[in-house]
Amino acid sequence: GVDGFLVHYGWGAGATQVWVPESWFGFQIRMSVEHSHTLVDSGRIVNNTHRQLNCTDCGYSTLDQLYNITDSTITSSRFPLFGNIIVPSSIEIYSQNTANFSTQAITNIGQSSFSDQRDLTEITIPSTITTIETNAFAACSNLSSINIPASITTIGDGVFTGCTNLSNINIPSTVINIGAGVFSGCNDLKINVSASNPNYSAEGNILYNKDKTKIISTGKTVSDLNILDSVTEIGEYAFAENSNLVSVRFSNTPTIAAYAFYHCPNMNSIYFDSYDVPKVGENSFSSNNFILYTRYNAQSAYQNIFSSYTNNIVSIPLQVKFISDGQVIETKTVYNGSTISNLTIPTKTGYEFNGWYPDDTYSG
């Protein structure tokens, strides 16, 4: 029942309001204090498109655009990201010239646009995105989950390289272009490819082209890996940073592209069963001092190719079993192309030993 004023006492974040009866004032005083806002990132993401900034002096808050966008492509994030992120399908962009917001559709995730966002754990990509460009999510080391919607057609080089906690990925039938080394360093990753994908397939968490003649990239592989006979090419960075590998065996000699086995820290032995020497690209292997096993008569040829990677080139060891009257009487470990001497001569009452033969037809 008393007229009066609500007076703002003080200013900034510490301002308060007091009730002043009208009888106390013969006139009103209005005071304003101008200052430049000191904006601090609050960490609060609004609508997955903007970040809230707060003034430390007066409590003023504003929304700043979260992503830099050029020609419908997210080119970078303006702030550190963390937790679960939904990539927007569009964003309201403020125009300084017109002082208006305009809606910008987003169709691509640009090169390195999310790289090194190490606190990201999960990313959801909307169905408007068609392309994920080179290294877009590289080194997001805590990223454990990401969906690839059916709208995606292209995944560029090294998109998930260094995503060491990525555990599962499903590649839909719509993805028809996948770049080199897309999963380098993803050593716990399970790779699944839609059976209806026209260009790609997966087996044992190895990403192949459709007919499995080329290895493109790898996830969680076995430690002792036999390369499929169908493989004629191993792509760039296909096994790079693979810490699962201990040994690799080739029954044929596929072309091995640059950096294909670069920095596989636990790989200690490689077997080439063919007499032919493979074509090897630049830095296909790192100098891990592994043992290279080859055919006896091919050692010098392999030495010429692998001298910059290892000096430890030996023949492939073989075990030869000597069977007499159905019983193994001796086993010798030898090397392909070498000569076995001092053979055992078995005896049997009433029989004369006539020699050793490669099979039970006694020929050869």
C-alpha positions in Angstrom: 0.0 0.0 0.0 3.0 2.4 -0.1 4.3 3.9 -3.4 8.0 3.6 -3.9 10.8 2.6 -6.1 12.8 -0.6 -6.7 16.3 0.8 -6.7 19.2 -1.1 -8.3 22.0 -0.7 -5.8 25.5 -1.3 -7.2 26.1 -2.8 -10.6 27.4 -5.9 -12.3 27.2 -9.3 -10.9 27.0 -7.9 -7.3 24.0 -5.6 -8.0 21.0 -5.9 -5.7 17.5 -4.3 -5.4 16.2 -2.4 -2.5 12.7 -0.9 -1.9 12.7 2.8 -1.3 9.4 4.5 -0.3 8.4 7.5 -2.5 8.5 9.8 0.5 12.2 9.4 0.7 12.8 10.9 -2.8 12.0 14.2 -4.1 13.3 13.2 -7.5 14.6 10.0 -9.2 18.2 9.3 -10.0 19.2 7.0 -12.8 22.7 5.9 -13.0 24.3 3.8 -15.7 27.8 2.4 -15.8 29.2 1.6 -19.2 32.0 -1.0 -19.6 33.4 -3.5 -22.0 32.1 -7.0 -21.3 34.7 -9.5 -20.3 33.3 -12.7 -21.8 34.2 -16.1 -20.6 33.2 -19.4 -22.1 30.6 -21.0 -19.9 31.0 -24.5 -21.5 27.3 -24.6 -22.1 26.3 -25.7 -25.6 22.9 -24.5 -26.8 21.1 -26.4 -29.5 24.4 -28.0 -30.6 25.1 -24.8 -32.6 26.1 -22.1 -30.1 28.2 -21.7 -27.0 27.1 -19.4 -24.1 29.5 -16.7 -23.0 29.1 -14.8 -19.7 30.5 -11.5 -18.7 32.6 -11.8 -15.5 31.7 -8.2 -14.5 28.0 -7.8 -15.0 26.5 -11.2 -15.6 25.7 -10.4 -19.2 25.4 -13.5 -21.4 25.4 -14.0 -25.1 25.5 -16.9 -27.6 28.5 -17.3 -29.9 28.5 -19.4 -33.0 30.0 -22.9 -32.1 31.2 -23.8 -35.6 32.9 -22.0 -38.4 31.0 -22.8 -41.6 32.0 -22.2 -45.2 29.9 -23.2 -48.2 27.8 -25.7 -46.2 30.8 -27.3 -44.6 31.8 -27.2 -40.9 35.5 -26.1 -41.1 36.3 -26.0 -37.4 34.9 -25.7 -33.9 35.4 -22.3 -32.2 35.5 -23.9 -28.7 36.7 -27.1 -27.1 34.1 -29.8 -27.2 33.4 -32.6 -24.7 30.9 -35.4 -24.0 28.2 -36.3 -26.5 27.8 -34.0 -29.5 25.1 -33.9 -32.1 26.5 -32.4 -35.3 23.9 -29.8 -36.4 22.1 -30.1 -39.8 21.8 -26.3 -39.9 22.9 -23.3 -38.0 21.7 -19.7 -37.4 24.5 -17.4 -38.6 24.4 -13.8 -37.5 25.2 -11.3 -40.2 27.0 -8.1 -39.1 25.8 -6.3 -42.2 22.1 -6.9 -41.9 22.0 -7.5 -38.1 19.9 -10.6 -38.9 20.2 -14.3 -38.5 20.1 -16.6 -41.5 19.8 -20.4 -41.6 22.8 -22.1 -43.2 22.3 -25.8 -44.1 25.3 -28.1 -43.4 26.1 -31.0 -45.8 29.8 -31.7 -45.1 32.1 -32.2 -42.2 35.3 -30.4 -43.3 38.9 -31.4 -43.2 40.3 -31.7 -39.6 37.2 -29.8 -38.4 36.9 -31.9 -35.2 40.5 -33.1 -34.9 42.2 -33.1 -31.5 38.9 -32.7 -29.6 40.1 -35.2 -27.0 37.2 -34.8 -24.6 34.6 -35.9 -27.1 33.1 -39.3 -26.3 30.2 -39.7 -28.7 29.2 -38.0 -31.9 25.9 -38.2 -33.7 25.8 -37.2 -37.4 22.5 -36.1 -38.8 21.1 -37.5 -42.1 21.8 -34.3 -44.0 25.6 -34.8 -44.0 27.0 -36.5 -47.1 30.8 -36.1 -46.8 33.3 -36.5 -44.0 36.5 -35.0 -45.2 40.2 -35.8 -44.4 41.2 -36.1 -40.7 37.8 -34.8 -39.6 37.9 -36.7 -36.3 41.6 -37.4 -36.1 43.1 -37.7 -32.6 39.8 -37.7 -30.8 41.3 -40.1 -28.4 38.3 -40.5 -26.1 35.8 -40.9 -28.9 34.1 -44.3 -28.3 31.0 -44.1 -30.4 29.9 -42.6 -33.7 27.1 -43.3 -36.1 27.5 -43.2 -39.8 24.0 -42.3 -41.3 22.8 -43.7 -44.6 23.3 -40.3 -46.2 27.1 -40.5 -46.0 28.7 -41.3 -49.4 32.4 -40.3 -48.8 34.8 -40.8 -45.8 38.1 -39.1 -46.5 41.7 -40.1 -45.7 42.5 -40.7 -42.0 39.1 -39.5 -40.8 39.3 -41.6 -37.5 43.1 -41.9 -37.3 44.3 -41.9 -33.6 40.8 -42.5 -32.2 42.2 -45.1 -29.9 39.0 -45.7 -27.9 36.7 -46.1 -30.9 35.2 -49.6 -30.4 32.6 -50.2 -33.1 31.7 -48.7 -36.5 29.0 -49.7 -39.0 29.5 -48.6 -42.6 26.3 -48.5 -44.5 25.7 -49.5 -48.1 25.7 -45.8 -49.2 29.4 -45.2 -48.5 31.1 -45.7 -51.9 34.3 -43.7 -51.3 36.7 -44.4 -48.4 40.2 -42.9 -48.1 43.5 -44.3 -47.0 44.3 -45.1 -43.4 40.9 -44.2 -42.2 41.2 -46.2 -39.0 45.0 -46.0 -38.3 45.7 -46.5 -34.6 42.1 -47.7 -33.9 43.4 -50.9 -32.3 40.2 -51.9 -30.5 37.8 -51.2 -33.3 35.3 -53.7 -34.7 34.5 -52.9 -38.3 31.2 -53.9 -39.9 30.2 -53.2 -43.5 26.7 -53.6 -44.9 26.5 -56.8 -47.0 24.8 -54.7 -49.7 27.7 -52.2 -49.9 28.8 -52.2 -53.6 32.4 -51.2 -53.0 33.6 -52.5 -49.6 33.6 -55.5 -47.3 35.1 -56.4 -43.9 36.5 -59.6 -42.4 38.4 -60.0 -39.1 38.1 -56.2 -38.6 40.0 -55.6 -41.8 38.4 -53.2 -44.3 38.8 -54.5 -47.9 37.4 -53.5 -51.3 34.4 -55.6 -52.3 36.3 -58.6 -53.8 39.1 -58.5 -51.1 41.9 -57.8 -53.5 42.9 -54.6 -51.5 43.3 -53.9 -47.8 42.3 -50.3 -47.1 42.5 -50.1 -43.3 42.4 -52.2 -40.1 40.9 -52.2 -36.6 41.4 -54.9 -34.0 43.4 -57.6 -35.8 44.7 -60.9 -34.5 48.3 -60.9 -33.4 49.5 -63.5 -36.0 47.9 -62.5 -39.3 47.8 -64.5 -42.5 47.1 -62.2 -45.5 44.4 -63.6 -47.7 45.6 -65.2 -50.9 43.1 -62.9 -52.8 45.0 -59.7 -51.7 47.1 -58.1 -54.4 47.5 -54.7 -52.9 47.9 -53.3 -49.4 46.9 -49.6 -49.4 48.7 -46.6 -47.8 48.6 -46.6 -44.0 46.5 -49.8 -44.1 48.2 -51.2 -40.9 49.9 -48.0 -39.7 50.1 -47.7 -35.9 48.7 -51.2 -35.5 49.9 -52.4 -32.1 48.0 -55.8 -32.3 50.3 -57.3 -34.9 53.1 -59.6 -33.9 53.7 -61.5 -37.1 52.4 -61.2 -40.7 52.5 -64.0 -43.3 52.2 -63.5 -47.1 51.6 -66.5 -49.3 51.9 -64.3 -52.4 53.6 -60.9 -53.0 51.1 -58.1 -53.1 52.1 -54.5 -53.8 52.7 -52.8 -50.5 52.0 -49.0 -50.6 53.8 -46.2 -48.7 53.4 -46.3 -44.9 51.4 -49.5 -45.1 53.0 -51.1 -42.0 54.5 -47.9 -40.6 55.1 -47.9 -36.8 53.7 -51.3 -35.9 55.5 -51.4 -32.5 55.0 -55.1 -31.7 55.6 -56.7 -35.1 58.7 -58.8 -34.8 58.4 -61.2 -37.7 57.3 -61.1 -41.4 57.0 -64.2 -43.6 57.1 -64.2 -47.4 56.4 -67.6 -48.8 56.9 -66.7 -52.4 60.1 -66.5 -54.3 58.9 -63.3 -56.0 59.9 -60.0 -54.3 57.0 -57.6 -53.6 56.8 -54.0 -54.8 57.4 -51.8 -51.7 56.5 -48.1 -51.4 58.2 -45.4 -49.4 58.4 -46.0 -45.6 56.2 -49.1 -46.0 57.7 -50.4 -42.9 59.4 -48.7 -40.0 62.8 -49.8 -38.7 61.4 -52.1 -36.0 64.3 -54.6 -36.4 61.9 -57.4 -37.2 63.0 -60.8 -38.6 62.2 -61.2 -42.2 61.7 -64.9 -43.3 62.0 -65.7 -47.0 62.7 -68.6 -49.3 66.3 -69.8 -49.1 67.1 -68.8 -52.7 65.4 -65.4 -52.4 67.3 -63.9 -49.5 69.6 -61.7 -51.5 66.7 -60.3 -53.5 64.8 -59.5 -50.3 67.9 -58.0 -48.8 68.0 -55.4 -51.6 64.4 -54.4 -50.9 64.4 -54.5 -47.1 67.9 -53.3 -46.2 66.6 -50.0 -44.8 64.1 -51.8 -42.5 66.0 -54.8 -41.2 69.3 -56.6 -41.5 67.8 -59.7 -40.0 66.8 -61.8 -43.1 66.7 -65.5 -42.7 65.2 -68.5 -44.5 61.8 -69.8 -43.6 62.3 -72.7 -41.2 60.7 -76.1 -42.1 60.2 -79.3 -40.2 60.8 -82.5 -42.0 59.5 -85.7 -40.4 61.0 -89.1 -41.3 58.4 -91.9 -41.1 59.4 -95.6 -41.1 56.8 -98.3 -41.0 54.1 -95.8 -39.9 56.2 -94.3 -37.1 58.0 -90.9 -36.9 61.6 -91.8 -36.1 63.2 -88.4 -36.5 62.3 -84.7 -37.1 64.8 -82.2 -38.5 64.4 -78.4 -38.6 65.9 -77.1 -41.8 65.6 -74.2 -44.2 64.0 -74.1 -47.6 66.5 -74.9 -50.3 69.1 -76.4 -48.0 70.4 -80.0 -48.0 69.6 -82.5 -45.3 72.6 -84.8 -44.6 73.3 -87.6 -42.2 70.0 -89.3 -42.7 69.0 -92.0 -40.3 68.9 -95.5 -41.8 66.1 -97.6 -40.2 66.3 -101.4 -39.8 63.7 -104.1 -39.9 64.3 -107.8 -39.7 63.8 -109.5 -43.1 63.9 -106.2 -45.0 66.5 -104.1 -46.8 66.3 -100.3 -46.6 66.1 -98.9 -50.1 66.0 -95.1 -49.4 63.7 -92.2 -48.3 60.9 -91.0 -50.5 58.6 -87.9 -50.3 55.4 -89.9 -50.0 54.1 -93.4 -49.6 54.1 -94.2 -53.3 57.9 -94.6 -53.1 58.6 -92.4 -56.1 60.7 -89.3 -56.6 
